[in-house]
Amino acid sequence: MATMLDHSDITPSAPVEVNPANEWRLSTPGGSEKWSRSPYPDSDKKMFMISCDTHLAPPPKLFAERIEPQYKSRLARVEVDSDGVKYMVGLDNGRRERIYEVALEGEDKYRNIAGGARSESVMRGLVDDTAIRLRIADQLADGIDGELIFPNGAGQFVFGTTDSDFCAALCRVYNDWAWELCGPYKNFCNPTATIATSSVENAVAEVQRVAKLGFRVLTLPCKPIFGPSDVSHINYNLPVFDPLWAAITEADLAITFHVSTGRDPRTSRGNGGAVINYLCHSLIPTMEPMANLCASGVLDRFPTLRFALIEAGIGWIPWALDAMDEAYVKHHFWSRPKLKNGLPSDYFRANGASTFSEDRSGLALIEQYNLQNNALWANDYPHHEGTWPHSAQALERQMGVLNEETRAKVVGLNAARMFKFDVPKKYKA
């Protein structure tokens, strides 16, 4: 168990240079002065804010130094050709992807080094608390009271193999390191434990192990076996996963499914590829685990299982819930099992959630569709698609449409309930 440390002595970071390409992030219609609580970190009546999607990059040599010897030659690596061009070589399959390096300025440059191993000792593969204190300082400057942390950098490769034992070994290395770094600050930094799901037996063992360490949240790949869809593969809708759900609910852990896990999202090449990959091969596949849990009877057998879709947005949720219900009712002659407690959408409202950073269409719909308890906000620190370090302006741009109770739930209270963050007394007055 990690020794608990206090973060009350950490001073918020100084403002980051706003280069011209990011000046739009400062635009705001204002209006938060009329809210009961403010998104600005220096306000006397600041709102309680939990970022439900942030990222932590391990030292580049972490896996090479800690994983069992039989797996070292199979790790992802960077290769440089005779022309000096860099390539990322994936796990096992040897797929080579060119690394495009872009000159960054201002806060874009800072984002590129934030959120991970920035201190010299951590870069050498050691573990100290310098890096974690730096990220807490960054988050405090953005008004954040706590964060849910996911792998970044080399940690993003932990699910990238069909070898269940290799995948489990990668997850153990990341989990141990993440807990060593974050565990002492777990009241602020809430790391998610990576769980390899291609072997249910391995997954159950790791769930039980990380629960004893003190983890409160797990992250599973959107698809249990890495790679393209295959009807012969096990999936989360099947009873074969019941021992895993039993272990998770027994430990009272929440589960998450982050975008771009379970398969390689870099499917499209050429013109428009960045947009196509982001929309079609990163975001949309996150719909699958939601449908797996809500339409299969899993939540009838395990009614306390809590799950969240991470970085997937919320604007599509109302449509997807309607679509699941329509399929269940209109295809009743094919739909099985018969659900005990309503329609698939009822199970999402009772057990599920999804995160977003900026999603005007979703926020315009959540009160109309009774999804006030199912939306989770995130600043996605330190990623470029997030709102950090200008979250106050982003919240003003989009959350004026919500009533006070809904806004408080979306920005922090839903996260506290689902992921076990404490709400300080100052926010309860």
C-alpha positions, 0 to 999 in steps of 0.5 A: 500500500502506498503511503499517503501524501498531502498535495496541499503544499503544491502551488499552481503552475504559472500561466503557459504561453498562449501562442497564436494558434491557441488564442481561440481557446481564450474566447468565451461568452462569459456568464459564469458570474451568474452561476452559483459556482465559478469555473475559474480557479481563483474564485471564492465560489469555485465549482468542484471539478474532476477531470475524468480523462487525463494521461500519464506517460511512463519513462521510455525504458520502463517496459524494457527494464521491468518486463520479464526477459522472454518478452523484451525482444517483442516490445514496441520500439523506434527505428531510424532508417538510413535517411534519419526517418523515424518509425514506430514498430508495433508489438509482435506484428512488426508494423512500421508507422512513420513518426511525423515530428512537428515543430511546436510552440507555446502551450502546444510545446508544453503539452508535448512534455507535460503529463508524464516523466518530466523530471530527470530521475523519472526519465532515467527510469526511477520513480520519484514524486517530482513528475506527479507534483508537476502535473498536480500543479498544472491541474490546480492552475486549471481549477481541477480538484482531482483526475482520472488517469489513463496511459499515455506514450509507451503505456498506450501499447499495453493492449496491442497484442493477441498474446494474452500472457504478454498483454498481461505482463505489459499491464502489470508493469504499467500498473505497478509503475502507475501506482508507485507514482500516483498511489501516494496522491490517490485522493487527487490522482486516481490512476486506472489499472490496465486489464488484459482481457483476452484471457479471463483467468489472467484478467481476474488475477490482475483485478484481484491484485490491483484491488489489493494495491488500492486501485479504485478504477480499471480500464479495459480495451474496447474489444477484448482481443486486439485486432479486427473484429472476429466472430470467433473471438470472445466478447464482453456480451458473453457469459465467459466474462462472468468471473471477471464481472464477479471479481470487479463487483466484489472489489467494488471497482468501476470499469472504463473503456478508453477510445483507441483501445482494442484495435489499431485506430490508424486504419485510414491513409492519405487525404483526410486520414487524421479526421477519418481515423479519429472519428471512425476508428477511434471514437465510434468503436467505443459504442461496442462495449456499451452495447455489449453490457446494456443489451446482453443481460450482463447488468441483470446478473451484475447490477452494481457494475459501473462503467464509463466510456472515455473520450468518446463524447456524449452527443451520440449517446441519445441517438445510440440509446434510441437505436439500441431500444429500437433494435431490442423492440422491433427485432424482438424475435431475435433479441435475447436474452429478455432483459429484466429491468427495462430497455437497453437504454435503462441500463445505461442510465442506471450503470453507465456514463461517457466523458467529453471535453467540449460537446455542444450537441451533447450538452444541449440534449442531456437534460431532455434525454434524462442523462444528467447522471451519465455525463462526465467532463474532462480536460484531457490533460495534457492532450491537444484535443482537451481544454487544459489549460483554459478549462474555465473558458471552455466551460463558459462556452458550453455549459450555460445551457445547463441548470445549476444541478446538472452543471454540478453533476457533470463537472464533478459530482457524477465522477465523485459517485462513480470513481470514489473521489471525496468532495471537500466540505468547502463544496458542500456549503 
